Amino acid sequence: MALAQTTRMEHDLVGDKKVPADAYVGVHTVRAVVNFAITGSTIAQFPDLIASLAAVKRAAGAGKP
């Protein structure tokens, strides 16, 4: 009996990379997780940023009916 494959090989311009077989993500996401540290911070920890983004969206939509 053959064992189930746990990874699949995906290819991009950088080369080949193993991706978990059951993952809904691709090679680009796997590379990003390896290259960029995950901080554990959420956007909810930055209420001023949320308010600022909302103000920009409000201003951008102000001229529309």
PyMOL Python script that loads the backbone (N, CA, C, O; Angstrom):
from pymol import cmd

cmd.read_pdbstr("""\
ATOM      1  N   MET A   1       0.837  -1.167   0.000  1.00  0.00           N
ATOM      2  CA  MET A   1       0.000   0.000   0.000  1.00  0.00           C
ATOM      3  C   MET A   1       0.893   1.245   0.000  1.00  0.00           C
ATOM      4  O   MET A   1       1.827   1.346   0.795  1.00  0.00           O
ATOM      5  N   ALA A   2       0.600   2.184  -0.892  1.00  0.00           N
ATOM      6  CA  ALA A   2       1.402   3.395  -1.013  1.00  0.00           C
ATOM      7  C   ALA A   2       0.973   4.423   0.033  1.00  0.00           C
ATOM      8  O   ALA A   2      -0.207   4.553   0.361  1.00  0.00           O
ATOM      9  N   LEU A   3       1.947   5.132   0.533  1.00  0.00           N
ATOM     10  CA  LEU A   3       1.652   6.194   1.482  1.00  0.00           C
ATOM     11  C   LEU A   3       1.119   7.420   0.737  1.00  0.00           C
ATOM     12  O   LEU A   3       1.503   7.683  -0.403  1.00  0.00           O
ATOM     13  N   ALA A   4       0.245   8.149   1.385  1.00  0.00           N
ATOM     14  CA  ALA A   4      -0.301   9.362   0.775  1.00  0.00           C
ATOM     15  C   ALA A   4       0.804  10.402   0.650  1.00  0.00           C
ATOM     16  O   ALA A   4       1.655  10.535   1.529  1.00  0.00           O
ATOM     17  N   GLN A   5       0.777  11.130  -0.446  1.00  0.00           N
ATOM     18  CA  GLN A   5       1.767  12.167  -0.677  1.00  0.00           C
ATOM     19  C   GLN A   5       1.491  13.342   0.260  1.00  0.00           C
ATOM     20  O   GLN A   5       0.362  13.828   0.323  1.00  0.00           O
ATOM     21  N   THR A   6       2.507  13.802   0.986  1.00  0.00           N
ATOM     22  CA  THR A   6       2.311  14.884   1.947  1.00  0.00           C
ATOM     23  C   THR A   6       2.651  16.247   1.358  1.00  0.00           C
ATOM     24  O   THR A   6       2.235  17.271   1.901  1.00  0.00           O
ATOM     25  N   THR A   7       3.394  16.281   0.263  1.00  0.00           N
ATOM     26  CA  THR A   7       3.715  17.546  -0.396  1.00  0.00           C
ATOM     27  C   THR A   7       3.506  17.402  -1.899  1.00  0.00           C
ATOM     28  O   THR A   7       3.449  16.301  -2.448  1.00  0.00           O
ATOM     29  N   ARG A   8       3.396  18.559  -2.535  1.00  0.00           N
ATOM     30  CA  ARG A   8       3.363  18.589  -3.994  1.00  0.00           C
ATOM     31  C   ARG A   8       4.432  19.583  -4.435  1.00  0.00           C
ATOM     32  O   ARG A   8       4.783  20.498  -3.690  1.00  0.00           O
ATOM     33  N   MET A   9       4.937  19.403  -5.623  1.00  0.00           N
ATOM     34  CA  MET A   9       5.973  20.280  -6.138  1.00  0.00           C
ATOM     35  C   MET A   9       5.321  21.363  -6.996  1.00  0.00           C
ATOM     36  O   MET A   9       4.556  21.058  -7.911  1.00  0.00           O
ATOM     37  N   GLU A  10       5.625  22.632  -6.698  1.00  0.00           N
ATOM     38  CA  GLU A  10       5.123  23.741  -7.506  1.00  0.00           C
ATOM     39  C   GLU A  10       6.315  24.510  -8.042  1.00  0.00           C
ATOM     40  O   GLU A  10       7.412  24.445  -7.487  1.00  0.00           O
ATOM     41  N   HIS A  11       6.093  25.236  -9.123  1.00  0.00           N
ATOM     42  CA  HIS A  11       7.174  25.931  -9.805  1.00  0.00           C
ATOM     43  C   HIS A  11       6.796  27.386 -10.043  1.00  0.00           C
ATOM     44  O   HIS A  11       5.657  27.687 -10.400  1.00  0.00           O
ATOM     45  N   ASP A  12       7.754  28.288  -9.843  1.00  0.00           N
ATOM     46  CA  ASP A  12       7.589  29.689 -10.221  1.00  0.00           C
ATOM     47  C   ASP A  12       8.903  30.141 -10.860  1.00  0.00           C
ATOM     48  O   ASP A  12       9.758  29.311 -11.167  1.00  0.00           O
ATOM     49  N   LEU A  13       9.068  31.442 -11.062  1.00  0.00           N
ATOM     50  CA  LEU A  13      10.271  31.935 -11.722  1.00  0.00           C
ATOM     51  C   LEU A  13      11.536  31.711 -10.902  1.00  0.00           C
ATOM     52  O   LEU A  13      12.633  31.675 -11.459  1.00  0.00           O
ATOM     53  N   VAL A  14      11.397  31.560  -9.592  1.00  0.00           N
ATOM     54  CA  VAL A  14      12.553  31.335  -8.731  1.00  0.00           C
ATOM     55  C   VAL A  14      12.997  29.877  -8.788  1.00  0.00           C
ATOM     56  O   VAL A  14      14.182  29.581  -8.631  1.00  0.00           O
ATOM     57  N   GLY A  15      12.061  28.975  -9.011  1.00  0.00           N
ATOM     58  CA  GLY A  15      12.385  27.559  -9.089  1.00  0.00           C
ATOM     59  C   GLY A  15      11.293  26.689  -8.503  1.00  0.00           C
ATOM     60  O   GLY A  15      10.147  27.119  -8.366  1.00  0.00           O
ATOM     61  N   ASP A  16      11.650  25.479  -8.161  1.00  0.00           N
ATOM     62  CA  ASP A  16      10.701  24.514  -7.603  1.00  0.00           C
ATOM     63  C   ASP A  16      10.674  24.628  -6.080  1.00  0.00           C
ATOM     64  O   ASP A  16      11.678  24.957  -5.449  1.00  0.00           O
ATOM     65  N   LYS A  17       9.507  24.350  -5.507  1.00  0.00           N
ATOM     66  CA  LYS A  17       9.340  24.405  -4.045  1.00  0.00           C
ATOM     67  C   LYS A  17       8.277  23.396  -3.654  1.00  0.00           C
ATOM     68  O   LYS A  17       7.263  23.247  -4.335  1.00  0.00           O
ATOM     69  N   LYS A  18       8.521  22.704  -2.548  1.00  0.00           N
ATOM     70  CA  LYS A  18       7.518  21.780  -2.020  1.00  0.00           C
ATOM     71  C   LYS A  18       6.449  22.559  -1.276  1.00  0.00           C
ATOM     72  O   LYS A  18       6.759  23.464  -0.500  1.00  0.00           O
ATOM     73  N   VAL A  19       5.181  22.207  -1.512  1.00  0.00           N
ATOM     74  CA  VAL A  19       4.024  22.823  -0.875  1.00  0.00           C
ATOM     75  C   VAL A  19       3.226  21.693  -0.235  1.00  0.00           C
ATOM     76  O   VAL A  19       3.078  20.637  -0.849  1.00  0.00           O
ATOM     77  N   PRO A  20       2.707  21.879   0.978  1.00  0.00           N
ATOM     78  CA  PRO A  20       1.892  20.819   1.575  1.00  0.00           C
ATOM     79  C   PRO A  20       0.767  20.401   0.628  1.00  0.00           C
ATOM     80  O   PRO A  20       0.102  21.251   0.037  1.00  0.00           O
ATOM     81  N   ALA A  21       0.559  19.111   0.487  1.00  0.00           N
ATOM     82  CA  ALA A  21      -0.398  18.583  -0.475  1.00  0.00           C
ATOM     83  C   ALA A  21      -1.824  19.034  -0.204  1.00  0.00           C
ATOM     84  O   ALA A  21      -2.608  19.190  -1.140  1.00  0.00           O
ATOM     85  N   ASP A  22      -2.168  19.243   1.044  1.00  0.00           N
ATOM     86  CA  ASP A  22      -3.542  19.627   1.381  1.00  0.00           C
ATOM     87  C   ASP A  22      -3.721  21.140   1.522  1.00  0.00           C
ATOM     88  O   ASP A  22      -4.785  21.596   1.941  1.00  0.00           O
ATOM     89  N   ALA A  23      -2.696  21.921   1.179  1.00  0.00           N
ATOM     90  CA  ALA A  23      -2.760  23.376   1.330  1.00  0.00           C
ATOM     91  C   ALA A  23      -3.534  24.002   0.182  1.00  0.00           C
ATOM     92  O   ALA A  23      -3.457  23.544  -0.958  1.00  0.00           O
ATOM     93  N   TYR A  24      -4.283  25.056   0.497  1.00  0.00           N
ATOM     94  CA  TYR A  24      -4.991  25.826  -0.520  1.00  0.00           C
ATOM     95  C   TYR A  24      -4.120  26.962  -1.046  1.00  0.00           C
ATOM     96  O   TYR A  24      -4.577  27.754  -1.870  1.00  0.00           O
ATOM     97  N   VAL A  25      -2.888  27.054  -0.588  1.00  0.00           N
ATOM     98  CA  VAL A  25      -1.971  28.102  -1.007  1.00  0.00           C
ATOM     99  C   VAL A  25      -1.008  27.553  -2.036  1.00  0.00           C
ATOM    100  O   VAL A  25      -0.902  26.343  -2.234  1.00  0.00           O
ATOM    101  N   GLY A  26      -0.307  28.466  -2.689  1.00  0.00           N
ATOM    102  CA  GLY A  26       0.654  28.060  -3.694  1.00  0.00           C
ATOM    103  C   GLY A  26       2.080  28.390  -3.288  1.00  0.00           C
ATOM    104  O   GLY A  26       2.360  28.733  -2.139  1.00  0.00           O
ATOM    105  N   VAL A  27       2.957  28.279  -4.248  1.00  0.00           N
ATOM    106  CA  VAL A  27       4.383  28.446  -4.012  1.00  0.00           C
ATOM    107  C   VAL A  27       4.712  29.859  -3.520  1.00  0.00           C
ATOM    108  O   VAL A  27       5.620  30.022  -2.705  1.00  0.00           O
ATOM    109  N   HIS A  28       4.002  30.874  -3.992  1.00  0.00           N
ATOM    110  CA  HIS A  28       4.297  32.248  -3.577  1.00  0.00           C
ATOM    111  C   HIS A  28       4.017  32.444  -2.086  1.00  0.00           C
ATOM    112  O   HIS A  28       4.787  33.105  -1.390  1.00  0.00           O
ATOM    113  N   THR A  29       2.930  31.877  -1.603  1.00  0.00           N
ATOM    114  CA  THR A  29       2.601  31.998  -0.181  1.00  0.00           C
ATOM    115  C   THR A  29       3.617  31.256   0.667  1.00  0.00           C
ATOM    116  O   THR A  29       4.023  31.753   1.717  1.00  0.00           O
ATOM    117  N   VAL A  30       4.027  30.092   0.239  1.00  0.00           N
ATOM    118  CA  VAL A  30       5.028  29.321   0.986  1.00  0.00           C
ATOM    119  C   VAL A  30       6.335  30.099   1.064  1.00  0.00           C
ATOM    120  O   VAL A  30       6.976  30.132   2.115  1.00  0.00           O
ATOM    121  N   ARG A  31       6.734  30.722  -0.039  1.00  0.00           N
ATOM    122  CA  ARG A  31       7.961  31.531  -0.018  1.00  0.00           C
ATOM    123  C   ARG A  31       7.814  32.731   0.919  1.00  0.00           C
ATOM    124  O   ARG A  31       8.757  33.071   1.634  1.00  0.00           O
ATOM    125  N   ALA A  32       6.657  33.369   0.924  1.00  0.00           N
ATOM    126  CA  ALA A  32       6.439  34.533   1.789  1.00  0.00           C
ATOM    127  C   ALA A  32       6.520  34.147   3.260  1.00  0.00           C
ATOM    128  O   ALA A  32       7.104  34.880   4.058  1.00  0.00           O
ATOM    129  N   VAL A  33       5.948  33.015   3.627  1.00  0.00           N
ATOM    130  CA  VAL A  33       5.988  32.557   5.025  1.00  0.00           C
ATOM    131  C   VAL A  33       7.434  32.300   5.452  1.00  0.00           C
ATOM    132  O   VAL A  33       7.803  32.579   6.592  1.00  0.00           O
ATOM    133  N   VAL A  34       8.240  31.775   4.551  1.00  0.00           N
ATOM    134  CA  VAL A  34       9.645  31.508   4.866  1.00  0.00           C
ATOM    135  C   VAL A  34      10.437  32.812   4.976  1.00  0.00           C
ATOM    136  O   VAL A  34      11.302  32.941   5.842  1.00  0.00           O
ATOM    137  N   ASN A  35      10.147  33.775   4.104  1.00  0.00           N
ATOM    138  CA  ASN A  35      10.954  34.994   4.022  1.00  0.00           C
ATOM    139  C   ASN A  35      10.529  36.119   4.959  1.00  0.00           C
ATOM    140  O   ASN A  35      11.340  36.987   5.282  1.00  0.00           O
ATOM    141  N   PHE A  36       9.277  36.121   5.399  1.00  0.00           N
ATOM    142  CA  PHE A  36       8.787  37.212   6.238  1.00  0.00           C
ATOM    143  C   PHE A  36       8.297  36.656   7.568  1.00  0.00           C
ATOM    144  O   PHE A  36       7.449  35.765   7.615  1.00  0.00           O
ATOM    145  N   ALA A  37       8.846  37.199   8.639  1.00  0.00           N
ATOM    146  CA  ALA A  37       8.485  36.733   9.973  1.00  0.00           C
ATOM    147  C   ALA A  37       7.023  37.068  10.284  1.00  0.00           C
ATOM    148  O   ALA A  37       6.544  38.151   9.949  1.00  0.00           O
ATOM    149  N   ILE A  38       6.342  36.158  10.907  1.00  0.00           N
ATOM    150  CA  ILE A  38       4.970  36.378  11.351  1.00  0.00           C
ATOM    151  C   ILE A  38       5.049  36.917  12.773  1.00  0.00           C
ATOM    152  O   ILE A  38       5.631  36.277  13.649  1.00  0.00           O
ATOM    153  N   THR A  39       4.466  38.094  13.007  1.00  0.00           N
ATOM    154  CA  THR A  39       4.630  38.756  14.293  1.00  0.00           C
ATOM    155  C   THR A  39       3.599  38.346  15.331  1.00  0.00           C
ATOM    156  O   THR A  39       3.859  38.437  16.530  1.00  0.00           O
ATOM    157  N   GLY A  40       2.439  37.898  14.888  1.00  0.00           N
ATOM    158  CA  GLY A  40       1.383  37.606  15.826  1.00  0.00           C
ATOM    159  C   GLY A  40       0.529  38.830  16.117  1.00  0.00           C
ATOM    160  O   GLY A  40      -0.483  38.732  16.810  1.00  0.00           O
ATOM    161  N   SER A  41       0.931  39.985  15.591  1.00  0.00           N
ATOM    162  CA  SER A  41       0.143  41.202  15.757  1.00  0.00           C
ATOM    163  C   SER A  41      -1.060  41.160  14.821  1.00  0.00           C
ATOM    164  O   SER A  41      -0.990  40.623  13.716  1.00  0.00           O
ATOM    165  N   THR A  42      -2.152  41.734  15.283  1.00  0.00           N
ATOM    166  CA  THR A  42      -3.323  41.847  14.424  1.00  0.00           C
ATOM    167  C   THR A  42      -3.598  43.315  14.159  1.00  0.00           C
ATOM    168  O   THR A  42      -3.119  44.180  14.893  1.00  0.00           O
ATOM    169  N   ILE A  43      -4.353  43.602  13.131  1.00  0.00           N
ATOM    170  CA  ILE A  43      -4.669  44.981  12.789  1.00  0.00           C
ATOM    171  C   ILE A  43      -5.496  45.646  13.891  1.00  0.00           C
ATOM    172  O   ILE A  43      -5.494  46.871  14.012  1.00  0.00           O
ATOM    173  N   ALA A  44      -6.193  44.856  14.683  1.00  0.00           N
ATOM    174  CA  ALA A  44      -6.985  45.403  15.786  1.00  0.00           C
ATOM    175  C   ALA A  44      -6.112  46.093  16.837  1.00  0.00           C
ATOM    176  O   ALA A  44      -6.611  46.897  17.623  1.00  0.00           O
ATOM    177  N   GLN A  45      -4.832  45.788  16.855  1.00  0.00           N
ATOM    178  CA  GLN A  45      -3.920  46.414  17.806  1.00  0.00           C
ATOM    179  C   GLN A  45      -3.525  47.827  17.383  1.00  0.00           C
ATOM    180  O   GLN A  45      -2.814  48.520  18.110  1.00  0.00           O
ATOM    181  N   PHE A  46      -3.985  48.251  16.211  1.00  0.00           N
ATOM    182  CA  PHE A  46      -3.614  49.559  15.682  1.00  0.00           C
ATOM    183  C   PHE A  46      -4.858  50.353  15.299  1.00  0.00           C
ATOM    184  O   PHE A  46      -5.118  50.558  14.114  1.00  0.00           O
ATOM    185  N   PRO A  47      -5.632  50.802  16.290  1.00  0.00           N
ATOM    186  CA  PRO A  47      -6.881  51.505  15.992  1.00  0.00           C
ATOM    187  C   PRO A  47      -6.680  52.805  15.216  1.00  0.00           C
ATOM    188  O   PRO A  47      -7.542  53.188  14.424  1.00  0.00           O
ATOM    189  N   ASP A  48      -5.560  53.484  15.430  1.00  0.00           N
ATOM    190  CA  ASP A  48      -5.300  54.713  14.677  1.00  0.00           C
ATOM    191  C   ASP A  48      -5.096  54.415  13.192  1.00  0.00           C
ATOM    192  O   ASP A  48      -5.513  55.196  12.336  1.00  0.00           O
ATOM    193  N   LEU A  49      -4.465  53.301  12.892  1.00  0.00           N
ATOM    194  CA  LEU A  49      -4.286  52.902  11.499  1.00  0.00           C
ATOM    195  C   LEU A  49      -5.635  52.613  10.849  1.00  0.00           C
ATOM    196  O   LEU A  49      -5.879  53.021   9.714  1.00  0.00           O
ATOM    197  N   ILE A  50      -6.499  51.919  11.556  1.00  0.00           N
ATOM    198  CA  ILE A  50      -7.830  51.608  11.025  1.00  0.00           C
ATOM    199  C   ILE A  50      -8.603  52.889  10.754  1.00  0.00           C
ATOM    200  O   ILE A  50      -9.224  53.033   9.701  1.00  0.00           O
ATOM    201  N   ALA A  51      -8.568  53.817  11.701  1.00  0.00           N
ATOM    202  CA  ALA A  51      -9.261  55.096  11.517  1.00  0.00           C
ATOM    203  C   ALA A  51      -8.678  55.866  10.337  1.00  0.00           C
ATOM    204  O   ALA A  51      -9.422  56.490   9.580  1.00  0.00           O
ATOM    205  N   SER A  52      -7.377  55.831  10.175  1.00  0.00           N
ATOM    206  CA  SER A  52      -6.735  56.535   9.065  1.00  0.00           C
ATOM    207  C   SER A  52      -7.117  55.927   7.722  1.00  0.00           C
ATOM    208  O   SER A  52      -7.394  56.652   6.766  1.00  0.00           O
ATOM    209  N   LEU A  53      -7.133  54.615   7.648  1.00  0.00           N
ATOM    210  CA  LEU A  53      -7.537  53.951   6.403  1.00  0.00           C
ATOM    211  C   LEU A  53      -8.992  54.267   6.069  1.00  0.00           C
ATOM    212  O   LEU A  53      -9.335  54.471   4.904  1.00  0.00           O
ATOM    213  N   ALA A  54      -9.839  54.306   7.082  1.00  0.00           N
ATOM    214  CA  ALA A  54     -11.250  54.641   6.864  1.00  0.00           C
ATOM    215  C   ALA A  54     -11.386  56.076   6.375  1.00  0.00           C
ATOM    216  O   ALA A  54     -12.215  56.353   5.508  1.00  0.00           O
ATOM    217  N   ALA A  55     -10.584  56.997   6.915  1.00  0.00           N
ATOM    218  CA  ALA A  55     -10.632  58.401   6.483  1.00  0.00           C
ATOM    219  C   ALA A  55     -10.211  58.536   5.020  1.00  0.00           C
ATOM    220  O   ALA A  55     -10.813  59.306   4.272  1.00  0.00           O
ATOM    221  N   VAL A  56      -9.194  57.802   4.612  1.00  0.00           N
ATOM    222  CA  VAL A  56      -8.750  57.843   3.221  1.00  0.00           C
ATOM    223  C   VAL A  56      -9.841  57.303   2.303  1.00  0.00           C
ATOM    224  O   VAL A  56     -10.119  57.895   1.261  1.00  0.00           O
ATOM    225  N   LYS A  57     -10.455  56.198   2.673  1.00  0.00           N
ATOM    226  CA  LYS A  57     -11.532  55.628   1.860  1.00  0.00           C
ATOM    227  C   LYS A  57     -12.719  56.586   1.785  1.00  0.00           C
ATOM    228  O   LYS A  57     -13.325  56.749   0.726  1.00  0.00           O
ATOM    229  N   ARG A  58     -13.044  57.213   2.904  1.00  0.00           N
ATOM    230  CA  ARG A  58     -14.150  58.181   2.936  1.00  0.00           C
ATOM    231  C   ARG A  58     -13.854  59.350   2.007  1.00  0.00           C
ATOM    232  O   ARG A  58     -14.720  59.771   1.240  1.00  0.00           O
ATOM    233  N   ALA A  59     -12.622  59.879   2.073  1.00  0.00           N
ATOM    234  CA  ALA A  59     -12.226  61.008   1.232  1.00  0.00           C
ATOM    235  C   ALA A  59     -12.216  60.624  -0.249  1.00  0.00           C
ATOM    236  O   ALA A  59     -12.605  61.425  -1.100  1.00  0.00           O
ATOM    237  N   ALA A  60     -11.780  59.427  -0.554  1.00  0.00           N
ATOM    238  CA  ALA A  60     -11.722  58.975  -1.944  1.00  0.00           C
ATOM    239  C   ALA A  60     -13.124  58.821  -2.523  1.00  0.00           C
ATOM    240  O   ALA A  60     -13.324  59.016  -3.722  1.00  0.00           O
ATOM    241  N   GLY A  61     -14.076  58.478  -1.698  1.00  0.00           N
ATOM    242  CA  GLY A  61     -15.445  58.279  -2.176  1.00  0.00           C
ATOM    243  C   GLY A  61     -16.311  59.518  -2.064  1.00  0.00           C
ATOM    244  O   GLY A  61     -17.481  59.475  -2.444  1.00  0.00           O
ATOM    245  N   ALA A  62     -15.778  60.623  -1.553  1.00  0.00           N
ATOM    246  CA  ALA A  62     -16.576  61.825  -1.299  1.00  0.00           C
ATOM    247  C   ALA A  62     -17.129  62.455  -2.570  1.00  0.00           C
ATOM    248  O   ALA A  62     -18.207  63.049  -2.534  1.00  0.00           O
ATOM    249  N   GLY A  63     -16.430  62.344  -3.679  1.00  0.00           N
ATOM    250  CA  GLY A  63     -16.878  62.975  -4.914  1.00  0.00           C
ATOM    251  C   GLY A  63     -17.860  62.143  -5.709  1.00  0.00           C
ATOM    252  O   GLY A  63     -18.353  62.590  -6.745  1.00  0.00           O
ATOM    253  N   LYS A  64     -18.152  60.945  -5.245  1.00  0.00           N
ATOM    254  CA  LYS A  64     -19.051  60.036  -5.975  1.00  0.00           C
ATOM    255  C   LYS A  64     -20.468  60.162  -5.470  1.00  0.00           C
ATOM    256  O   LYS A  64     -20.689  60.390  -4.280  1.00  0.00           O
ATOM    257  N   PRO A  65     -21.434  60.016  -6.361  1.00  0.00           N
ATOM    258  CA  PRO A  65     -22.852  60.121  -5.939  1.00  0.00           C
ATOM    259  C   PRO A  65     -23.293  58.992  -5.045  1.00  0.00           C
ATOM    260  O   PRO A  65     -24.448  58.955  -4.622  1.00  0.00           O
TER     261      PRO A  65
END
""", "prot")
cmd.dss("prot")
cmd.show_as("cartoon", "prot")
cmd.util.cbc("prot")
cmd.orient("prot")
